[in-house]
Amino acid sequence: MKPLADKDIQAGLQKLTEWSECGDAIQRTYTFADFLTSMHFVNQVAQAAEDRQHHPDILVRWNKVTLTLSTHDAGGITRKDFDFAAASDGLAAG
């Protein structure tokens, strides 16, 4: 799998408006009501990552969870990252 061209990355970010480009990755911070809700989301993301064999970097700060996605073996942002970002948004929406 090859990294996406910049125009394709920008088109993907227009569809996922809460996400932004961060170097060779895309990133979003989710805000939840409390720590337990944050951790519930993290556990759902972990299961989705295992199912897809595509693992985000996860940062937890009490009621905030930041996901950073990059396809490391491709050396940048791929369609896999946008697909996982959309799935994560669905998990956060409940």
N, C-alpha and C positions, 0 to 999 in steps of 0.2 A: 504494500500500500504506500502511495506517495503522498507527501504533504500537499495540502490544498494551496492553490494560487491565492494571492492576497485578495483579489476580487471575489473569490469564492468564500473566503473567510469573512469578508465584510458582508456579503449577502447572507451568510449564516447568522451573523451577529444581528442583522436587521430583523431576523425571525425570532431570535432569542434575546430580546431587548435588555434583560437583566444581566446578561453575560458580557464580558469585555475581553479584549485581547491583552495578554500579559506575556510579552516575549514570545516564545514558541508554544504558548498554551492559551487556553481560554479559562476564565475564572468568574465565579459568582459567589457572593456571600448571602446566605439565607438567614433570616432572623425568626426565631421561634419564641413562644411564650416563656419557656423556662429550660433548664438544663436537661431534664428528663425527656422533653419533647425533642430537643436537639439530638440527644443520643438515640432516640427511637428512629429519627431520620437517618442518622449515621449507620445504624444497623441495617436499615432498608437499603441504603446505598451500598453497603458492604456486600449484601447478598446479590444485588444487581451486578456489582462488579465481578463477583465470582462467577455468576451465570454467564456473563459476557466475556470473561477473561480480559477485562479492560479496567484497570484500577486507577482511580483518581488519587491525587494528594488531598488529604483531608486535614483541615485545621479546625479545632473546636475551641471556642471561647464562650463559655457559659451558654448563652442563648443564641449564639451565632455559629454557623458552620460555613466554612469557605471550602469550595471544591475547586481544584485546579486540574484541568484535563489537557493531556498531550499524548500523542502516540509516539512513545520514546523510540521504538524500533523503526519508525518511519522518519524520525528526526524533526517532528513538528506536528502541526494541527491537521487532522484528517477528518473525514466524514464520521468515523467512529466516535470522535470527540463530540461532535454536534449531536449525534444520535444519543450518546450517553447523557449529554447536557439536557436534552429534551426529556429523556426518561427521568432524570433527577428532578426536573421541574414538576413532572407529574407526581412523583413521590411526595414532594413538598406540599403540593396542593391537596394531597390526601385523597 
